[in-house]
């Protein structure tokens, strides 16, 4: 049975030409991480503001795939193009936490509360509380 770990090298090989072009153009791994956070927050806001439109649900797999690709790209830039830094490691961990805080509550709000601002805030607070603990541990080098 194929696992995600079997697919990762193949996925990275598909991304490698893009990563090399980005490195040659001077794009930093940290810039990719920050862009991924922006994409997550923007997608979460769009989902929330869609007010229950069905088309918005079709965006979820696209955003998740894009986040996965951006995460792989920033890691490859850092490792293969000598862009590793302490700030980059922190941004990478915080980026994952901000993804969950920016996107997942919107999915919950969509599902449970539709366009209720209160539902969005309750969902966001729940994920923020859990991620604050996870990010705090990650920034101390304890892993998530």
C-alpha positions, 0 to 999 in steps of 0.5 A, spaced: 500 500 500 502 506 498 503 511 503 504 519 503 511 518 505 512 514 498 509 520 494 513 525 498 519 524 493 515 524 487 511 530 489 518 534 490 521 531 484 515 535 480 516 541 484 523 541 483 524 545 477 519 550 479 523 551 486 530 552 482 527 557 478 524 561 484 531 560 487 534 563 481 529 569 481 531 570 488 525 568 492 526 566 499 523 560 503 521 565 508 517 569 503 513 563 500 511 561 507 508 568 508 505 567 502 502 561 504 499 564 511 496 569 506 493 564 502 490 561 508 487 567 511 484 569 504 481 563 503 478 562 510 475 569 509 472 568 502 469 561 505 466 565 510 464 571 506 461 566 501 455 565 506 454 558 504 455 558 497 456 551 494 462 553 490 466 555 496 466 548 498 470 546 491 475 551 493 477 547 499 481 541 496 484 546 491 487 551 497 489 544 501 493 542 495 496 549 494 498 549 502 501 542 501 505 545 495 507 551 498 510 548 504 514 543 500 517 549 496 519 553 502 522 546 505 526 545 499 528 552 498 531 552 505 534 545 504 537 545 497 538 552 496 542 554 503 536 558 505 535 555 512 535 560 518 532 560 525 527 565 523 525 560 517 524 555 522 519 559 527 515 562 521 514 555 518 511 552 525 507 559 526 505 558 518 502 551 520 499 554 526 496 560 522 493 556 517 489 552 522 487 559 525 486 562 518 482 557 514 479 551 518 475 555 523 472 558 516 470 551 514 467 550 521 463 556 521 461 554 514 458 548 516 455 549 523 453 557 523 453 559 516 454 566 516 454 567 523 459 572 525 459 569 532 460 562 530 466 564 526 469 567 532 467 561 537 471 557 532 477 561 531 478 562 539 477 554 539 483 553 534 487 559 536 487 556 544 489 549 541 494 552 536 497 557 541 499 551 545 502 547 539 506 553 537 509 555 543 511 548 544 514 548 537 518 554 538 521 551 544 523 545 539 519 540 542 515 539 536 508 539 534 
